[in-house]
Amino acid sequence: MASSIQDDRVRAPRPDHIPAELVREIDMYALDGIEEGYHEAWKALQTPDMPELVWTPLTGGHWIATRGHIVKEVYENPPLFSSEVIFLPKEAGEKYQMVPTRMDPPEHTPYRKLLDSGLKLAKIRNVEEQVREAAIKLIEPLVAKGECDFARDYANIFPVVVFMTLADLPMSDVPKLSKFAVDMTRPAGNTPEEMAATLEAGNNGFFAYVEPIIRARTGGTGDDLISIMVNGTIDGEPIEHEKALGLISLLLLGGLDTVVNFLSFFMIYLARHPEKVAEIRDDDLKLRRGVEELFRRFPVVSEARMVAVDQVYRGVELKRGDMILLPTALHGLDEADNSNPWELDWDRRAPQHSTFGGGPHRCAGLHLARLEATVTLQEWIKRIPDFKLKDGANPVYHSGIVAAVENVPLEWPVR
């Protein structure tokens, strides 16, 4: 059955500059072995005989970085590896119009400065109580039930409530916005062209949604995240309307999909490892210090970079326009960067990872993501100190630009 499914997939012809010995059939949207886990499926590629860079004919044909140091290097070197296209297949990535993720420095720099003005650490610290209240409001009603689907009842709601509050948007709009996000990060389609059409529809959906909101808040005095962005300046000038569409849409995309899935991945692990929960149950300092280890262990993003110039990189000939996929899981889980990488070690010093990307495009929302993870752990363990996956639980994993997991049934003793 598996071979017939593989044979139906569209394969790009191998370009002349790519040696046959570097070709591997790897589908980022349908990883082999993903039923055992998303991170497990990517990590299975890090065998001793796997080259640092391989090329797959699937998903339009592209390179894949299979080692942590390659992921890190490519992220940190925009002159050689451009953000002109960051989503795969390339045909779909070319339809992606969000700002400033498709820009390289120096064009990117003032837009990033504006993003940082709304998401800097001081701003996020000011909303900690709101974030905590949102978590408590979701967790409290679950306590007496003794069970929940963590993905459905908490992870899919909490970061979204936080973001929609920061952006001053109604929760009733979440279902359609979440659909746009899925269309962009896990686009449906059997060919690159079909996937491109799905992604473009999601991108256009975000643009159509934010267009009237931007016009309504431009020139206003609101202190919500959108008002801060649309009334900011780029090199001393008001941000152009088209660029504002891309910037606000990017905020929505990031706020509605990434942390949502990260929370469920780490909660599955903790539900299976009660000894790890016990270590932080009465040690808040260890908990807060250990949150970075969660991000190291459970990356969810696999975006790409476009080769900017013809070059020989680490002995491999690359041509301008080639795409390189950067599975962030393969940095945090690489033994060369983190000893015993499968182990969640709350005391690990300086965990090495690319969970927030790297270089000039390092995730602008990382402070909010860290706060959301910290608050979730604190408030959940305070109220539900002993929990586990239900017997026979079978989480369903999805790979893509942002990985996802569904069906996370937890249970605990009701006191």
C-alpha positions as CSV (number, residue, x, y, z in Angstrom):
1,M,0.0,0.0,0.0
2,A,2.8,2.5,0.9
3,S,4.6,2.0,-2.4
4,S,1.4,2.7,-4.4
5,I,0.9,5.9,-2.5
6,Q,4.5,6.9,-3.2
7,D,4.2,6.1,-6.9
8,D,1.2,8.5,-7.2
9,R,3.2,11.5,-6.0
10,V,4.5,14.0,-8.5
11,R,8.3,14.0,-8.8
12,A,10.4,16.8,-10.2
13,P,13.2,15.9,-12.7
14,R,16.7,15.9,-11.1
15,P,18.7,18.9,-12.4
16,D,22.0,18.1,-14.0
17,H,24.0,19.7,-11.1
18,I,22.6,17.3,-8.5
19,P,24.5,14.0,-8.1
20,A,22.3,10.9,-8.0
21,E,23.9,9.8,-4.7
22,L,22.5,12.8,-2.9
23,V,18.9,12.1,-3.9
24,R,16.5,10.9,-1.2
25,E,12.7,10.6,-1.4
26,I,11.6,12.7,1.5
27,D,8.2,14.3,1.6
28,M,8.0,17.2,4.1
29,Y,4.2,17.0,4.1
30,A,4.0,13.2,4.5
31,L,7.0,12.1,6.4
32,D,7.7,8.4,6.5
33,G,7.0,7.0,10.0
34,I,5.1,10.1,11.2
35,E,2.5,7.9,12.8
36,E,5.1,7.3,15.5
37,G,5.7,11.0,16.0
38,Y,6.7,14.1,14.1
39,H,10.1,14.6,15.7
40,E,10.7,10.8,15.5
41,A,10.1,10.9,11.8
42,W,12.5,13.7,11.1
43,K,15.2,12.4,13.5
44,A,15.1,9.0,11.6
45,L,17.0,10.8,8.8
46,Q,20.0,11.5,11.0
47,T,21.7,8.2,10.3
48,P,25.6,8.1,10.1
49,D,25.5,7.6,6.3
50,M,23.1,10.5,5.6
51,P,24.8,13.4,3.8
52,E,24.6,16.9,5.3
53,L,22.6,18.0,2.3
54,V,20.2,15.8,0.3
55,W,17.9,16.5,-2.6
56,T,14.3,15.2,-2.9
57,P,12.3,15.2,-6.1
58,L,9.1,15.5,-4.0
59,T,7.3,18.8,-3.2
60,G,8.6,20.4,-6.4
61,G,12.2,19.3,-5.9
62,H,14.4,20.8,-3.2
63,W,17.4,20.3,-0.9
64,I,17.1,19.4,2.8
65,A,19.6,20.2,5.5
66,T,19.9,17.1,7.7
67,R,22.3,18.4,10.3
68,G,21.9,21.0,13.0
69,H,25.0,23.0,12.0
70,I,23.7,23.3,8.4
71,V,20.3,24.5,9.6
72,K,22.0,27.1,11.7
73,E,24.4,28.3,9.0
74,V,21.8,28.7,6.3
75,Y,19.5,30.7,8.7
76,E,22.4,33.0,9.6
77,N,23.7,33.7,6.1
78,P,21.1,35.7,4.0
79,P,23.7,36.9,1.4
80,L,24.0,33.3,0.3
81,F,20.6,31.9,1.3
82,S,17.8,34.4,0.7
83,S,14.4,34.8,2.2
84,E,12.9,35.7,-1.2
85,V,11.1,32.4,-1.0
86,I,10.6,30.6,2.3
87,F,7.7,28.1,1.8
88,L,7.7,24.9,-0.2
89,P,6.9,23.8,-2.8
90,K,8.6,26.8,-4.4
91,E,5.5,27.4,-6.6
92,A,3.5,27.9,-3.4
93,G,6.3,30.0,-1.7
94,E,6.2,32.4,-4.6
95,K,2.5,33.1,-3.7
96,Y,3.4,34.0,-0.1
97,Q,3.2,37.8,0.3
98,M,3.8,38.4,4.0
99,V,6.1,41.1,5.3
100,P,9.0,41.2,6.3
101,T,9.6,37.4,6.1
102,R,10.2,37.5,2.3
103,M,12.7,40.4,2.7
104,D,16.5,40.3,3.1
105,P,18.5,43.0,4.9
106,P,18.8,45.9,4.5
107,E,15.2,46.1,3.2
108,H,14.1,43.9,6.0
109,T,15.6,45.8,8.9
110,P,13.1,48.7,9.4
111,Y,10.2,46.4,9.2
112,R,11.7,44.1,11.8
113,K,12.4,47.1,14.0
114,L,8.7,48.0,13.8
115,L,7.7,44.4,14.6
116,D,10.0,44.4,17.6
117,S,8.4,47.6,18.9
118,G,5.2,45.7,19.5
119,L,6.6,42.4,20.7
120,K,9.7,43.4,22.7
121,L,10.2,41.9,26.1
122,A,9.1,45.0,28.1
123,K,5.8,45.0,26.2
124,I,5.2,41.3,26.8
125,R,6.0,41.6,30.5
126,N,3.2,44.2,30.7
127,V,0.6,41.6,29.5
128,E,1.7,38.7,31.7
129,E,-1.3,39.0,34.0
130,Q,-3.7,38.9,31.0
131,V,-1.9,35.9,29.7
132,R,-2.1,34.2,33.1
133,E,-5.8,35.0,33.4
134,A,-6.5,33.4,30.0
135,A,-4.7,30.2,31.0
136,I,-6.5,30.0,34.4
137,K,-9.9,30.6,32.8
138,L,-9.4,27.6,30.5
139,I,-7.8,25.2,33.1
140,E,-10.1,25.8,36.1
141,P,-13.2,24.3,34.5
142,L,-11.2,21.2,33.4
143,V,-10.0,20.3,36.9
144,A,-13.2,18.6,38.2
145,K,-13.7,16.7,34.9
146,G,-10.6,14.5,35.3
147,E,-10.0,14.5,31.6
148,C,-9.7,16.5,28.5
149,D,-8.4,16.6,25.0
150,F,-5.5,18.9,25.6
151,A,-5.2,20.0,22.0
152,R,-8.9,20.8,21.6
153,D,-9.7,22.1,25.0
154,Y,-6.6,24.1,25.8
155,A,-3.7,24.4,23.2
156,N,-6.0,25.3,20.3
157,I,-7.6,28.1,22.4
158,F,-5.1,29.6,24.8
159,P,-2.5,31.2,22.5
160,V,-5.3,32.3,20.2
161,V,-7.2,34.0,23.0
162,V,-4.0,35.8,24.0
163,F,-3.2,36.9,20.5
164,M,-6.7,38.0,19.7
165,T,-6.7,40.0,22.9
166,L,-3.4,41.7,22.1
167,A,-4.7,42.5,18.6
168,D,-8.1,43.6,19.8
169,L,-9.9,41.2,17.5
170,P,-13.1,39.1,18.2
171,M,-12.8,35.5,19.0
172,S,-15.7,34.8,16.7
173,D,-13.3,35.4,13.8
174,V,-10.9,32.6,14.9
175,P,-12.4,29.7,12.9
176,K,-11.9,31.4,9.5
177,L,-8.5,32.7,10.4
178,S,-7.3,29.3,11.6
179,K,-8.5,27.9,8.3
180,F,-6.3,30.4,6.4
181,A,-3.4,29.5,8.6
182,V,-3.7,25.8,7.9
183,D,-4.0,26.5,4.2
184,M,-0.7,28.3,4.3
185,T,1.3,26.0,6.6
186,R,-0.1,22.6,5.6
187,P,-1.5,23.4,2.1
188,A,-3.7,20.7,0.5
189,G,-3.0,19.5,-3.1
190,N,-1.4,16.7,-5.0
191,T,0.9,18.8,-7.2
192,P,3.0,21.9,-6.5
193,E,0.5,24.0,-8.5
194,E,-2.5,22.8,-6.5
195,M,-0.6,23.5,-3.2
196,A,0.3,26.9,-4.5
197,A,-3.4,27.6,-5.2
198,T,-4.3,26.6,-1.6
199,L,-1.6,28.7,-0.1
200,E,-2.5,31.7,-2.2
201,A,-6.1,31.4,-1.1
202,G,-5.0,31.4,2.5
203,N,-2.7,34.4,2.0
204,N,-5.5,36.3,0.2
205,G,-8.0,35.4,2.9
206,F,-5.7,37.0,5.5
207,F,-5.3,40.1,3.3
208,A,-9.0,40.5,2.8
209,Y,-9.6,40.1,6.5
210,V,-7.1,42.7,7.7
211,E,-7.7,45.3,4.9
212,P,-10.6,47.1,6.6
213,I,-9.1,46.7,10.0
214,I,-5.9,48.4,8.9
215,R,-7.9,51.3,7.3
216,A,-10.0,51.7,10.5
217,R,-7.0,51.8,12.9
218,T,-4.6,53.9,10.8
219,G,-4.3,57.3,12.4
220,G,-6.0,56.2,15.6
221,T,-4.6,56.2,19.1
222,G,-5.1,52.5,20.0
223,D,-2.4,50.6,21.9
224,D,-3.3,47.2,20.5
225,L,-0.8,45.3,18.5
226,I,-2.3,46.1,15.1
227,S,-2.6,49.9,15.9
228,I,1.1,50.0,16.9
229,M,2.1,48.4,13.6
230,V,-0.1,50.4,11.2
231,N,0.8,53.7,12.8
232,G,4.5,52.9,12.9
233,T,7.0,54.2,10.5
234,I,9.5,52.7,8.0
235,D,12.6,54.8,7.6
236,G,10.7,57.7,9.0
237,E,7.8,57.4,6.7
238,P,4.3,55.9,7.3
239,I,4.2,52.2,6.4
240,E,2.7,51.6,2.9
241,H,-0.8,50.1,2.9
242,E,0.4,47.0,0.9
243,K,3.2,46.4,3.3
244,A,0.9,46.8,6.3
245,L,-1.3,44.1,4.8
246,G,1.6,41.7,4.8
247,L,2.8,42.7,8.2
248,I,-0.5,42.3,10.0
249,S,-1.3,39.1,8.2
250,L,2.1,37.7,9.3
251,L,1.2,38.5,12.9
252,L,-2.1,36.6,12.6
253,L,-0.4,33.6,10.9
254,G,2.2,33.4,13.7
255,G,-0.2,33.9,16.5
256,L,-2.7,31.3,15.3
257,D,-0.7,28.2,14.5
258,T,2.8,27.9,15.9
259,V,2.5,28.0,19.7
260,V,-0.8,26.2,19.5
261,N,1.0,23.1,18.2
262,F,4.1,23.4,20.3
263,L,2.1,23.2,23.5
264,S,0.4,19.9,22.5
265,F,3.7,18.3,21.6
266,F,5.4,19.0,24.9
267,M,2.3,18.1,26.9
268,I,2.3,14.6,25.2
269,Y,5.8,14.1,26.4
270,L,5.1,15.3,30.0
271,A,2.0,13.1,30.2
272,R,4.3,10.1,29.3
273,H,7.1,11.2,31.7
274,P,5.6,12.0,35.1
275,E,9.1,12.1,36.6
276,K,9.8,15.2,34.5
277,V,6.7,16.9,35.9
278,A,7.7,15.9,39.5
279,E,11.1,17.7,39.0
280,I,9.4,21.1,38.4
281,R,6.2,20.7,40.5
282,D,7.7,22.5,43.5
283,D,10.6,24.2,41.8
284,D,9.4,27.3,39.9
285,L,12.9,28.5,39.2
286,K,13.8,25.2,37.5
287,L,10.5,25.4,35.6
288,R,11.2,28.9,34.3
289,R,14.8,28.2,33.5
290,G,13.8,24.9,31.8
291,V,11.3,26.4,29.3
292,E,14.0,26.9,26.7
293,E,14.7,23.2,26.9
294,L,11.1,22.6,25.8
295,F,11.7,24.7,22.7
296,R,14.9,22.9,22.0
297,R,13.2,19.5,22.3
298,F,9.9,20.2,20.4
299,P,10.5,22.5,17.3
300,V,7.5,22.6,15.0
301,V,8.7,24.7,12.0
302,S,10.3,23.6,8.7
303,E,10.7,26.6,6.5
304,A,13.1,27.1,3.6
305,R,15.6,29.5,2.1
306,M,16.4,30.1,-1.6
307,V,20.0,29.8,-2.8
308,A,20.9,33.5,-3.6
309,V,23.9,32.9,-5.8
310,D,25.6,30.0,-7.6
311,Q,28.0,28.5,-5.1
312,V,29.8,25.4,-3.8
313,Y,28.6,25.0,-0.2
314,R,30.3,22.3,1.9
315,G,31.3,20.5,-1.3
316,V,27.9,20.6,-2.9
317,E,27.1,22.6,-6.0
318,L,24.1,24.8,-5.5
319,K,22.5,27.0,-8.2
320,R,20.6,30.3,-7.6
321,G,17.0,29.5,-7.2
322,D,17.5,26.1,-5.6
323,M,15.5,25.7,-2.4
324,I,16.8,24.3,0.9
325,L,14.4,23.1,3.6
326,L,15.5,23.7,7.2
327,P,13.7,21.3,9.5
328,T,14.4,22.9,12.9
329,A,13.8,19.6,14.6
330,L,17.1,18.4,13.1
331,H,19.0,21.1,15.0
332,G,17.6,20.7,18.5
333,L,17.7,16.9,18.2
334,D,21.2,16.6,16.7
335,E,23.7,14.8,19.1
336,A,26.5,17.0,17.7
337,D,24.7,20.0,19.2
338,N,23.0,18.6,22.3
339,S,24.1,15.5,24.2
340,N,21.4,12.9,24.7
341,P,18.9,15.1,22.7
342,W,15.8,12.9,23.2
343,E,16.1,13.6,27.0
344,L,14.2,16.6,28.3
345,D,16.8,17.9,30.8
346,W,15.4,20.9,32.8
347,D,19.0,21.7,33.9
348,R,20.5,21.6,30.4
349,R,22.8,24.5,30.0
350,A,22.6,26.6,26.9
351,P,20.4,24.2,24.8
352,Q,21.3,24.6,21.1
353,H,18.4,24.9,18.7
354,S,16.8,26.8,15.8
355,T,13.2,26.6,17.0
356,F,12.9,30.4,16.6
357,G,14.8,30.4,13.4
358,G,18.0,32.4,13.2
359,G,19.8,35.3,11.8
360,P,17.9,38.5,11.0
361,H,14.6,36.6,10.8
362,R,14.7,35.1,14.2
363,C,11.1,34.9,15.4
364,A,9.8,38.3,16.6
365,G,7.2,36.6,18.8
366,L,9.7,34.5,20.9
367,H,9.1,36.5,24.1
368,L,5.4,35.9,23.9
369,A,5.9,32.2,23.1
370,R,8.2,31.8,26.1
371,L,5.7,33.5,28.3
372,E,2.8,31.3,27.1
373,A,4.8,28.1,27.6
374,T,5.9,29.2,31.1
375,V,2.4,30.2,32.2
376,T,0.8,27.1,30.8
377,L,3.2,24.9,32.8
378,Q,2.8,26.9,36.0
379,E,-0.9,27.1,36.0
380,W,-1.6,23.6,34.8
381,I,0.7,21.8,37.2
382,K,-0.6,24.0,40.1
383,R,-4.1,22.7,39.5
384,I,-3.5,19.3,37.8
385,P,-0.2,18.0,39.2
386,D,-0.6,14.4,38.2
387,F,-1.8,13.6,34.7
388,K,-1.2,11.1,32.0
389,L,-2.2,10.1,28.5
390,K,-5.3,8.0,28.4
391,D,-4.7,4.3,27.8
392,G,-4.7,3.6,24.1
393,A,-4.3,7.2,23.2
394,N,-3.2,7.7,19.6
395,P,-2.2,11.3,18.8
396,V,-2.4,12.1,15.2
397,Y,0.6,14.0,13.8
398,H,0.8,16.2,10.7
399,S,4.0,17.5,9.1
400,G,4.4,20.7,7.1
401,I,5.8,24.2,7.3
402,V,4.3,24.1,10.8
403,A,3.8,20.7,12.4
404,A,0.5,19.9,14.2
405,V,-0.9,17.2,16.4
406,E,-4.5,16.3,17.2
407,N,-6.1,13.9,19.7
408,V,-4.2,14.4,22.9
409,P,-6.5,12.8,25.6
410,L,-5.3,13.4,29.1
411,E,-6.7,12.2,32.4
412,W,-6.0,12.8,36.1
413,P,-7.4,11.9,39.5
414,V,-10.2,14.2,40.7
415,R,-9.5,15.4,44.2
